[in-house]
Amino acid sequence: MMAMDYQQEPHGMFLMIDNKSFYASVESVERGLNPLESVLIVMSEADNTGSGLVLAASPMAKKEFGISNVSRQYEVPHDSRILVVPPRMNLYIQKNLAINKIFRQFVTDDDLFPYSIDESILDMTHSWRLFGKTPEEVARRIQLKVRHELGLYTTVGIGENPIQAKLALDLQAKHDHELIGRLTYDSFPKHIWPITNLEKVWSIGHRTAAHLERLGIHSMDDLAHVNPYELRSEMGMIGAQLFALAWGIDRSQLHQVRPPKEKSWSNSQVLPRDYRVQAEIELVIREIGQQVTSRMRHHRQQAGCVSLYVGFARADTENDGRTGFDHSCRIAPTDNAQTIVATLLHLFRKNWADQPVRNLGVGLSRLSHCQNLQLDLFQEPERQIKNDQFDRVLDELRDKFGKTAVIPASSLMPGGTMLRRASLVGGHNGGNSFD
């Protein structure tokens, strides 16, 4: 059997902490319910068409009714025991800040890395001995403090590096009575190599798992004992990363992580109902197109490619099997909203055939730095200059007085969503109270 020399690998102590069924747990606590016993789901965009999306389900809702965080409204059983509530994103953000404030009692700011709204990484390499005799004891202490102060349950993965902590969280802690799991270099082969469902392992998606299967790799044990040079030759850098994953190796330095540079701008929206009228659909396309273009202009960029995604309503999807269409169009680099919106409408009219629409998305890519206005020889120079000045005046007004300080009159017509979207947080209802 191949052996790995771990002497030169980083040996730290990391905690990956997940707030169990976060949105649903917060809503349960706010209603005086136990998060592990309540049957509650957080539903976004619930309506009489059944197209709402389950954003979070309590553990009991998952266990008793098989509801997942990607279930649609029409898939949720009609049962009086299920409490359905709308999302309140502002509340969840407040709770996330409160939880991370508790974590700062155990690590410095430099050693705390919020991973998402419900997960954080704590580098406790230099501090854990101040709070307990074992890493598990420290993890338990943190869990109880969060539980006592906020009423929320947390799940903790412990590892000698971040990847071990993440796998311990996903594969062990979530199934442990104490909600704690731990992996080390020594225990990694015992607990990870027997896994045959590769998609259960963090970072291995369906397509990657299928690729590995075609290479004769059917388990994490197989992945750990494949020729790493052949794997990299076949899969590139991802092959080298997968081989390291199979051995529990992670050399990343979290303190040195930098956010990636933006390579595109996009925004999408689930419409509040099925849109069947062309003018209403095009109104929302204009609104999203103008919003995305404004964001791009703030970064002094221009786009050379425009993309439009249109998702059909469920009823139409069931009729002909099509879920929608997604098309792109190359254009001369520009940051002008009118030009970009005109391209979006061209893509829509060319590909839409009267299907009811429920999802819309706009993307801008092939970005380049924008310094000065580049005039088009085939258009009036004065009109181009006025359009550019008009866009920038709108940007300035919205920056100073808010996104809804100036809106097109068309957004007040039936179908307009600009005012409604301005109140959303992360694409969902911000909420401040029970609805």
C-alpha positions as CSV (number, residue, x, y, z in Angstrom):
1,M,0.0,0.0,0.0
2,M,1.2,3.5,-0.9
3,A,2.3,5.6,2.1
4,M,2.3,9.3,2.4
5,D,4.9,11.3,4.4
6,Y,3.0,13.9,6.3
7,Q,6.0,15.3,8.2
8,Q,6.3,18.3,5.9
9,E,2.5,19.0,5.7
10,P,0.9,21.8,7.9
11,H,-0.3,20.5,11.3
12,G,-2.7,22.9,12.8
13,M,-6.1,22.8,14.5
14,F,-9.1,24.1,12.6
15,L,-12.8,24.1,13.4
16,M,-15.4,24.3,10.6
17,I,-18.6,25.3,12.3
18,D,-22.0,25.1,10.6
19,N,-25.3,26.5,12.0
20,K,-27.6,23.6,11.7
21,S,-30.5,24.3,9.3
22,F,-29.7,28.0,9.9
23,Y,-32.7,29.9,8.4
24,A,-35.2,27.4,9.7
25,S,-33.5,27.3,13.2
26,V,-33.6,31.1,13.5
27,E,-37.3,31.2,12.6
28,S,-38.0,28.4,15.1
29,V,-36.2,30.2,18.0
30,E,-38.0,33.4,17.1
31,R,-41.3,31.5,17.6
32,G,-40.2,29.9,20.9
33,L,-39.8,26.5,19.2
34,N,-36.9,24.0,19.6
35,P,-35.0,24.0,16.2
36,L,-34.5,20.2,16.4
37,E,-38.1,19.4,17.1
38,S,-40.1,22.0,15.1
39,V,-41.5,21.1,11.7
40,L,-40.8,24.3,9.8
41,I,-39.7,25.4,6.4
42,V,-38.7,28.8,5.0
43,M,-40.4,29.3,1.7
44,S,-39.5,32.0,-0.9
45,E,-42.0,33.3,-3.4
46,A,-44.8,31.0,-2.3
47,D,-47.9,31.5,-4.4
48,N,-50.9,29.6,-5.9
49,T,-48.9,28.3,-8.8
50,G,-46.7,26.1,-6.5
51,S,-43.5,27.6,-7.8
52,G,-42.1,28.7,-4.5
53,L,-38.7,27.5,-3.4
54,V,-37.8,25.9,0.0
55,L,-34.7,27.9,1.2
56,A,-34.4,25.9,4.5
57,A,-36.1,23.0,6.2
58,S,-35.8,22.1,9.9
59,P,-34.2,18.7,10.7
60,M,-37.6,17.3,11.6
61,A,-39.2,18.5,8.4
62,K,-36.5,16.7,6.5
63,K,-36.9,13.5,8.5
64,E,-40.7,13.3,8.7
65,F,-41.6,14.6,5.2
66,G,-38.4,14.3,3.1
67,I,-38.3,18.0,2.4
68,S,-34.9,19.3,1.2
69,N,-33.5,22.8,0.7
70,V,-34.1,22.6,-3.0
71,S,-37.7,21.4,-2.9
72,R,-40.3,23.3,-4.8
73,Q,-43.6,24.5,-3.2
74,Y,-45.6,21.9,-5.1
75,E,-43.4,19.1,-3.8
76,V,-44.2,20.0,-0.1
77,P,-46.9,17.8,1.3
78,H,-50.1,19.5,2.4
79,D,-50.0,18.8,6.1
80,S,-51.1,21.0,8.9
81,R,-48.1,20.1,11.0
82,I,-45.8,21.9,8.6
83,L,-45.2,25.5,9.5
84,V,-44.4,27.5,6.3
85,V,-42.8,30.9,6.8
86,P,-41.3,33.6,4.5
87,P,-37.6,34.4,4.6
88,R,-36.2,37.3,6.6
89,M,-32.7,37.8,5.3
90,N,-32.0,40.8,7.5
91,L,-32.7,38.8,10.6
92,Y,-30.4,36.0,9.4
93,I,-27.6,38.4,8.8
94,Q,-28.0,39.8,12.3
95,K,-27.8,36.3,13.8
96,N,-24.8,35.5,11.7
97,L,-23.0,38.6,13.1
98,A,-24.0,37.6,16.6
99,I,-22.6,34.1,16.1
100,N,-19.3,35.3,14.7
101,K,-19.1,37.7,17.7
102,I,-19.2,34.6,20.0
103,F,-16.5,32.9,17.9
104,R,-14.3,36.0,18.4
105,Q,-14.1,35.1,22.1
106,F,-12.1,32.0,21.1
107,V,-9.9,33.4,18.2
108,T,-8.6,36.7,17.0
109,D,-10.2,38.5,14.1
110,D,-7.3,37.3,11.9
111,D,-8.1,33.7,12.7
112,L,-11.8,33.9,12.0
113,F,-12.9,33.2,8.4
114,P,-16.7,33.5,7.6
115,Y,-17.2,30.9,4.9
116,S,-20.9,31.6,4.2
117,I,-23.9,33.0,6.1
118,D,-24.1,29.8,8.1
119,E,-20.5,28.5,8.2
120,S,-17.3,29.8,9.6
121,I,-13.7,28.5,9.8
122,L,-11.8,29.0,13.1
123,D,-8.0,28.6,13.0
124,M,-7.4,27.6,16.6
125,T,-3.9,26.3,16.1
126,H,-2.5,28.8,18.7
127,S,-5.4,29.3,21.0
128,W,-7.3,26.0,21.5
129,R,-5.4,25.0,24.6
130,L,-6.7,28.0,26.4
131,F,-10.2,26.6,26.3
132,G,-10.0,22.9,26.9
133,K,-7.9,19.8,27.2
134,T,-8.9,18.4,23.8
135,P,-10.2,19.9,20.5
136,E,-13.5,18.1,21.1
137,E,-13.9,19.8,24.5
138,V,-13.2,23.2,22.9
139,A,-15.8,22.5,20.2
140,R,-18.3,21.5,22.8
141,R,-17.7,24.6,24.8
142,I,-18.4,26.8,21.7
143,Q,-21.5,24.8,20.8
144,L,-23.0,25.3,24.3
145,K,-22.2,29.0,24.3
146,V,-24.0,29.5,21.0
147,R,-26.9,27.4,22.2
148,H,-27.2,29.2,25.5
149,E,-27.0,32.8,24.1
150,L,-28.8,32.4,20.8
151,G,-30.8,29.1,21.1
152,L,-29.1,27.7,18.0
153,Y,-27.5,24.3,17.4
154,T,-24.1,24.2,15.7
155,T,-22.2,21.3,14.0
156,V,-18.4,21.2,14.3
157,G,-15.8,19.6,12.1
158,I,-12.3,19.4,13.5
159,G,-9.2,18.8,11.4
160,E,-5.5,19.5,11.2
161,N,-6.2,21.6,8.1
162,P,-9.3,23.3,6.6
163,I,-10.1,20.4,4.2
164,Q,-10.1,17.9,7.0
165,A,-12.3,20.1,9.1
166,K,-14.8,20.5,6.2
167,L,-14.9,16.8,5.5
168,A,-15.3,16.0,9.2
169,L,-18.2,18.4,9.3
170,D,-20.0,17.0,6.2
171,L,-19.3,13.3,6.7
172,Q,-19.1,12.8,10.4
173,A,-20.4,15.7,12.6
174,K,-23.8,16.0,11.0
175,H,-24.5,12.3,11.9
176,D,-22.9,12.4,15.3
177,H,-25.0,12.6,18.5
178,E,-22.8,15.4,19.8
179,L,-22.7,17.0,16.3
180,I,-18.9,16.9,16.4
181,G,-16.6,15.1,14.0
182,R,-12.8,15.0,13.8
183,L,-10.3,13.9,11.2
184,T,-6.5,13.7,11.3
185,Y,-3.8,12.6,8.9
186,D,-3.7,9.3,10.8
187,S,-7.5,8.7,10.8
188,F,-8.1,9.9,7.3
189,P,-7.7,6.6,5.5
190,K,-10.0,4.8,8.0
191,H,-12.9,7.2,7.7
192,I,-12.6,8.6,4.2
193,W,-11.2,5.9,1.9
194,P,-14.1,3.5,2.2
195,I,-16.5,6.1,0.6
196,T,-17.8,4.9,-2.7
197,N,-20.3,7.6,-3.4
198,L,-17.8,10.2,-4.5
199,E,-20.4,13.0,-4.8
200,K,-20.8,12.9,-1.0
201,V,-17.2,14.4,-0.8
202,W,-16.9,18.2,-0.8
203,S,-15.7,19.6,-4.2
204,I,-16.6,16.5,-6.2
205,G,-19.6,17.2,-8.3
206,H,-21.6,14.9,-10.6
207,R,-19.5,15.6,-13.7
208,T,-16.2,15.1,-11.8
209,A,-17.5,11.9,-10.2
210,A,-18.5,10.6,-13.6
211,H,-15.1,11.4,-15.1
212,L,-13.4,9.6,-12.2
213,E,-15.7,6.6,-12.7
214,R,-14.6,6.4,-16.4
215,L,-11.0,6.3,-15.2
216,G,-11.8,3.3,-13.0
217,I,-11.8,5.3,-9.8
218,H,-14.9,4.1,-7.8
219,S,-13.9,5.1,-4.3
220,M,-11.8,7.5,-2.3
221,D,-9.4,4.6,-1.8
222,D,-9.0,4.2,-5.5
223,L,-8.4,8.0,-5.8
224,A,-5.7,7.9,-3.2
225,H,-3.8,5.1,-4.9
226,V,-4.1,6.2,-8.6
227,N,-0.9,7.4,-10.3
228,P,-1.0,11.1,-9.5
229,Y,1.0,12.0,-12.6
230,E,-1.4,10.2,-14.9
231,L,-4.4,11.8,-13.1
232,R,-3.0,15.2,-13.6
233,S,-2.3,14.5,-17.2
234,E,-5.9,13.4,-17.7
235,M,-7.7,16.1,-15.6
236,G,-5.2,18.9,-15.3
237,M,-4.7,20.8,-12.1
238,I,-8.0,19.5,-10.7
239,G,-6.5,16.0,-10.9
240,A,-3.7,17.1,-8.6
241,Q,-6.1,18.7,-6.2
242,L,-8.3,15.6,-6.1
243,F,-5.3,13.4,-5.3
244,A,-4.4,15.7,-2.4
245,L,-8.0,15.6,-1.2
246,A,-7.9,11.8,-1.1
247,W,-5.0,12.0,1.3
248,G,-6.4,14.9,3.4
249,I,-3.7,17.3,2.3
250,D,-4.5,21.0,2.3
251,R,-1.6,23.5,2.0
252,S,-3.8,26.6,1.6
253,Q,-2.9,29.6,3.8
254,L,-6.2,31.2,4.8
255,H,-4.6,34.4,5.8
256,Q,-3.3,34.9,2.3
257,V,-6.6,34.1,0.5
258,R,-7.7,36.9,-1.7
259,P,-11.1,37.2,-3.4
260,P,-11.0,36.4,-7.1
261,K,-11.3,39.3,-9.6
262,E,-14.7,39.7,-11.2
263,K,-14.8,38.1,-14.6
264,S,-18.4,38.9,-15.3
265,W,-21.5,40.7,-14.0
266,S,-24.9,39.0,-13.7
267,N,-28.2,39.1,-12.0
268,S,-31.2,36.9,-12.1
269,Q,-34.7,37.0,-10.7
270,V,-37.5,34.6,-10.0
271,L,-40.6,36.5,-11.0
272,P,-43.5,36.9,-8.5
273,R,-45.9,35.0,-10.9
274,D,-45.9,33.5,-14.4
275,Y,-45.4,36.3,-16.9
276,R,-47.3,35.7,-20.2
277,V,-47.4,39.2,-21.7
278,Q,-44.5,40.1,-23.9
279,A,-44.4,43.8,-22.7
280,E,-44.3,42.8,-19.1
281,I,-41.4,40.3,-19.7
282,E,-39.5,42.9,-21.6
283,L,-40.0,45.4,-18.9
284,V,-38.2,43.2,-16.4
285,I,-35.5,42.5,-18.9
286,R,-34.9,46.2,-19.2
287,E,-34.8,46.7,-15.4
288,I,-32.3,43.9,-14.8
289,G,-30.2,44.9,-17.8
290,Q,-30.0,48.5,-16.5
291,Q,-29.2,47.3,-13.0
292,V,-26.3,45.0,-14.1
293,T,-24.9,47.6,-16.5
294,S,-24.9,50.2,-13.6
295,R,-22.9,47.8,-11.4
296,M,-20.4,47.2,-14.2
297,R,-20.0,51.0,-14.7
298,H,-19.1,51.5,-11.1
299,H,-16.0,49.4,-11.7
300,R,-15.1,51.3,-14.8
301,Q,-15.6,48.3,-17.1
302,Q,-17.4,47.6,-20.4
303,A,-18.8,44.4,-21.8
304,G,-18.1,42.7,-25.1
305,C,-20.7,39.9,-24.6
306,V,-24.3,40.0,-23.4
307,S,-26.2,36.9,-22.2
308,L,-29.9,36.4,-21.5
309,Y,-31.4,33.4,-19.6
310,V,-35.2,32.9,-19.8
311,G,-36.7,30.1,-17.6
312,F,-40.2,28.9,-18.5
313,A,-43.0,28.4,-16.0
314,R,-43.5,24.9,-14.6
315,A,-46.7,24.3,-16.6
316,D,-45.0,24.9,-19.9
317,T,-42.0,22.8,-18.8
318,E,-44.2,19.9,-18.2
319,N,-45.9,20.3,-21.6
320,D,-42.9,20.1,-23.9
321,G,-40.0,19.3,-21.6
322,R,-38.1,22.5,-22.3
323,T,-37.0,24.5,-19.3
324,G,-36.1,27.7,-21.1
325,F,-33.2,29.1,-23.2
326,D,-29.9,30.7,-22.6
327,H,-28.2,32.7,-25.4
328,S,-25.3,35.1,-25.8
329,C,-24.3,37.8,-28.3
330,R,-21.0,39.4,-28.9
331,I,-21.1,43.2,-29.2
332,A,-18.6,46.1,-29.5
333,P,-17.3,46.8,-26.0
334,T,-19.7,49.2,-24.3
335,D,-21.1,50.3,-20.9
336,N,-24.1,52.0,-22.4
337,A,-27.4,50.7,-20.9
338,Q,-29.5,51.4,-24.0
339,T,-27.1,49.4,-26.2
340,I,-27.0,46.5,-23.8
341,V,-30.8,46.5,-23.2
342,A,-31.4,46.6,-27.0
343,T,-29.2,43.5,-27.4
344,L,-31.1,41.7,-24.6
345,L,-34.4,42.4,-26.2
346,H,-33.1,41.2,-29.6
347,L,-32.1,37.9,-28.0
348,F,-35.5,37.6,-26.3
349,R,-37.6,38.3,-29.4
350,K,-35.5,36.0,-31.5
351,N,-35.9,33.0,-29.2
352,W,-39.2,33.4,-27.3
353,A,-42.3,31.6,-28.6
354,D,-45.0,32.8,-26.3
355,Q,-44.1,30.5,-23.4
356,P,-45.0,31.7,-19.9
357,V,-41.9,32.9,-18.1
358,R,-40.9,32.5,-14.4
359,N,-37.1,33.2,-14.4
360,L,-35.0,35.8,-16.0
361,G,-31.2,36.4,-15.9
362,V,-28.8,38.8,-17.5
363,G,-25.0,38.4,-17.8
364,L,-22.3,40.7,-19.0
365,S,-18.9,39.2,-19.9
366,R,-15.7,39.7,-21.9
367,L,-15.0,42.7,-19.7
368,S,-12.4,45.4,-20.4
369,H,-11.3,48.6,-18.7
370,C,-13.3,51.6,-19.7
371,Q,-11.5,55.0,-19.8
372,N,-13.2,57.2,-22.3
373,L,-16.3,57.0,-24.4
374,Q,-15.7,55.2,-27.7
375,L,-18.0,56.7,-30.3
376,D,-19.7,54.5,-32.9
377,L,-19.1,55.9,-36.5
378,F,-22.6,54.7,-37.5
379,Q,-24.5,56.7,-34.9
380,E,-24.9,60.4,-34.2
381,P,-22.0,61.5,-31.9
382,E,-24.2,64.0,-30.0
383,R,-26.8,61.3,-29.1
384,Q,-24.1,58.9,-27.9
385,I,-22.6,61.6,-25.7
386,K,-26.0,62.5,-24.2
387,N,-26.8,58.8,-23.6
388,D,-23.5,58.4,-21.7
389,Q,-24.0,61.5,-19.7
390,F,-27.6,60.4,-18.9
391,D,-26.5,57.0,-17.5
392,R,-23.8,58.6,-15.3
393,V,-26.2,61.2,-13.9
394,L,-28.6,58.4,-12.9
395,D,-25.7,56.5,-11.3
396,E,-24.8,59.6,-9.2
397,L,-28.3,60.2,-8.1
398,R,-28.8,56.5,-7.0
399,D,-25.5,56.5,-5.2
400,K,-26.4,59.6,-3.2
401,F,-30.1,59.0,-2.6
402,G,-30.6,55.2,-3.0
403,K,-31.5,52.8,-5.7
404,T,-35.1,53.9,-6.0
405,A,-34.4,57.6,-6.0
406,V,-34.9,57.6,-9.8
407,I,-36.8,54.9,-11.6
408,P,-38.3,54.7,-15.1
409,A,-42.0,55.4,-15.1
410,S,-42.5,52.0,-16.9
411,S,-41.4,50.3,-13.6
412,L,-44.7,51.5,-12.1
413,M,-46.7,49.6,-14.7
414,P,-48.0,46.1,-14.2
415,G,-45.2,43.6,-14.3
416,G,-42.5,46.0,-13.1
417,T,-40.3,44.6,-10.3
418,M,-37.7,47.3,-9.7
419,L,-39.2,48.7,-6.5
420,R,-39.8,45.2,-5.1
421,R,-36.3,44.0,-5.9
422,A,-34.8,47.0,-4.2
423,S,-36.1,45.7,-0.8
424,L,-34.7,42.2,-1.3
425,V,-31.5,41.0,0.5
426,G,-29.6,38.3,-1.4
427,G,-32.5,38.0,-3.8
428,H,-35.0,37.2,-1.0
429,N,-37.3,39.1,1.4
430,G,-35.4,41.1,4.0
431,G,-38.2,41.0,6.4
432,N,-38.4,42.5,9.9
433,S,-41.3,40.8,11.5
434,F,-43.7,37.9,11.2
435,D,-45.7,38.0,8.0
